[in-house]
Amino acid sequence: MTTRDLRFGLYADEEGLALVEGIVRRAVEPRSARILRWSVARTVVDGGLTTAYLYDHLAEQWAVENPGRAGGARRPVELHVRAGVFPADLARDPQDGHQGPVSRGHGPAHLPCPLERVVT
């Protein structure tokens, strides 16, 4: 099985997390991938760094994009998703010809919360 770890740095409240979860699940499902791990770090991520240290710039970005609005219940968090796919399940994406479980360049143009993505 081929696996990929996706780490999403977010400045989000519970509603924003639910929105991103839906987007990720809809992106993974049609590509025959499986979500093997799903976790949300609200204070400390793997390795001991705090989410505030890693993603505080997203709060600043949100403030610039939403002048005069309070952040409310939004906090810097990290969503960690491990997705896996068996080699036999890999198929060419008919939309862009990309070989693999996740196509490139598809997805929402705008999220209601700042987002940073790291793929390992």
Rosetta blueprint (number, residue, H / E / L):
1 M L
2 T E
3 T E
4 R E
5 D E
6 L E
7 R E
8 F E
9 G E
10 L E
11 Y E
12 A E
13 D L
14 E H
15 E H
16 G H
17 L H
18 A H
19 L H
20 V H
21 E H
22 G H
23 I H
24 V H
25 R H
26 R H
27 A H
28 V H
29 E H
30 P H
31 R H
32 S L
33 A L
34 R E
35 I E
36 L E
37 R E
38 W E
39 S E
40 V E
41 A E
42 R L
43 T L
44 V E
45 V L
46 D L
47 G L
48 G L
49 L L
50 T E
51 T H
52 A H
53 Y H
54 L H
55 Y H
56 D H
57 H H
58 L H
59 A H
60 E H
61 Q H
62 W H
63 A H
64 V H
65 E H
66 N L
67 P L
68 G L
69 R L
70 A L
71 G L
72 G L
73 A L
74 R L
75 R E
76 P E
77 V E
78 E E
79 L E
80 H E
81 V E
82 R E
83 A E
84 G E
85 V E
86 F L
87 P H
88 A H
89 D H
90 L L
91 A L
92 R E
93 D L
94 P L
95 Q L
96 D L
97 G L
98 H L
99 Q E
100 G L
101 P L
102 V L
103 S L
104 R L
105 G L
106 H L
107 G L
108 P L
109 A L
110 H L
111 L L
112 P L
113 C L
114 P L
115 L E
116 E E
117 R E
118 V E
119 V E
120 T L
